[in-house]
Amino acid sequence: MVNELWAKISARERFVVYGAAGVLVGWIVGQFMATYNPCAGLNVGAYGGSFCSSYSYFGAGTAGIFAILGLVAAIGAIVVLYLKNAPNMKITWPMPVAQILLGVSVAALACGALVVLFQLTSGLAAAPITMWIADLIFVGGGALMAWGAYQEWLLTKAAV
């Protein structure tokens, strides 16, 4: 079934899928690899370890909210593409699907840019390199989504 759906998706829409996968990978890298544990390697069993907790640089504060919103936008783009191309789906879209994809993709890119902006203004001097790698993947995925959706939208404008 996946191959069937993949065959129906245009080359420009595939960029949206690749970008959404990049946003997901960037979010996972940021959540699970860009953390700091002050007690890593220490024997804190005598103290109960209650003062030791992991801190995710990627998901801290307002940046974390926009990271989740960017992830939701990427998932939304995948859902729109699935609903557009799934067999036995007859949906009356309120606007052209290319325009919906463009809006969702630009929202993912904007959320990624805001994540980086909030992290830069938070003074994260000791942030691990994995946070910056996650940022690069996250924003790159959003940019790839937006570029593919824009190309698809341009094609619909040229056909009119």
N, C-alpha and C positions, 0 to 999 in steps of 0.2 A: 504494500500500500504506500509506503514511503517513496519508493521509486516511481510509482504512478503519480504521486503528488509532485515530486521533484521534476518530473518531465513536463508538467504543466506550467511550472514557474519560469518566467522569462529570465534572461541573463542578468538584467538589472535588478530584478527582485531577489535573485540569488545573493547579490551583494548585501541586500538588507538582511538576509538570513545569516550570512557570514558575519556581518557586523553585530547582529544580535547575539551570536555565539561568542564574539569577542567581548561584548559587554558582560555576558554571563561569566566568562572566564576571568575577566578583570575584577569583577565583583567577588568571585570566589577567592582569587589570589589575595585581594585586599582584606577580606574578612578572616581568612584562615592563616595567611602567611605574613601579613603585615601587623603582627601582634608583638607585644613586649611583655615578658613575664619577669618581674624584678627578682623573683626567687628561684629562677631556673637553675638547677644544679645544686641548690642549697638543701640541707637537711632541716626542714622546718617542722618536722613532726612534733617536736616538743612544744611548739607554740600553737599547734593546731592549724597553722597555715592561713589563718583568717585575714591576715594583713597582706597576703600575697594574692593578687588577682591579675589576670591577663588584661592587657589594654590594647584594643585594636586602633591603630592610628588611622586606618582607612575609614572605619565606621564611627569615629568619634564625633560627637556634637552634631552640628547642622550638616556637616559633610555626609554623615551617615544617612540622614533623611533623604538627601538628594541622590545618594548612591542607590537607595532602595527605589526611589521614583524613576531613576534611569533604568534600573533593572525591570521594573514594571512596564515601562514604555517599550523596552526591547521585547519582552514577552507579549505585549499587546500587538506589536508588529507581526510576530510569528502567528498569533491567533488570527489576525486579519488575513494574512496570506493563506492560512489553513482554511478559513471559512470561505474565502474567495474561490479556492481551487478544489475543495473537497467534493467528492461525488455526492450526488443527491442533495446538494445544498442550493437552495433557491432563496437568496437574500436580496432584498431591495435595499440597496445602500443609499443613505441620505445624500451622499456626494460621491464623486468618482473615487474609486479605491486608491488610485495613485495619489490623490490629494490627502486621503486619510493616512496612507503610509508616510507621506512627506511630513505631515504634522507630527506623527508619533516619533518618527526618526529624528526630527529636529529637536523634539522635546528630550529625547535620550541624549543627544549631543549637548544640549544646553545644561542638562543635569550633570553630565560629566565635566563640563567646563566649570560649573559652580562648585563641584566637589574639589577640583584642583584649586580654585580660587580660595575657598574656605580653608583648605589645608595650608596654602601659602600664607594666608593672613593670620593663622593660628600660631605661628612661630614654632613649627615642628622641627627644630634644629636636630633633634636626636632621632628623627623618624628613620626607620629601616629602609634600605634601598628597595625592598619588596613593595613598599607602599608606592613609591614613584613608578615602579614597573607596573603595578596594578593600575595606577592612574593612566599611564601611557596606553595600556591595553584597553581600559574602559573608555577613554576618550577616542582612541583610534577606532574602536568598534562603533561608537556613536557616529563618528565622522564617516565611516564606511557605509553605515545604514543611511545616513542623510544623503551621501553622494549617490548611492544606488536609487533611493527613492526620488531624488531630484531628476535623475536621468529618466526614470519611468514617467514622472510627471511631465517632463519636457516632451516625451514621445506622444503623450496624450494631447498636449497642446499643439503639436505639429500636425496631428491627424485632424484637428478641427478646422 
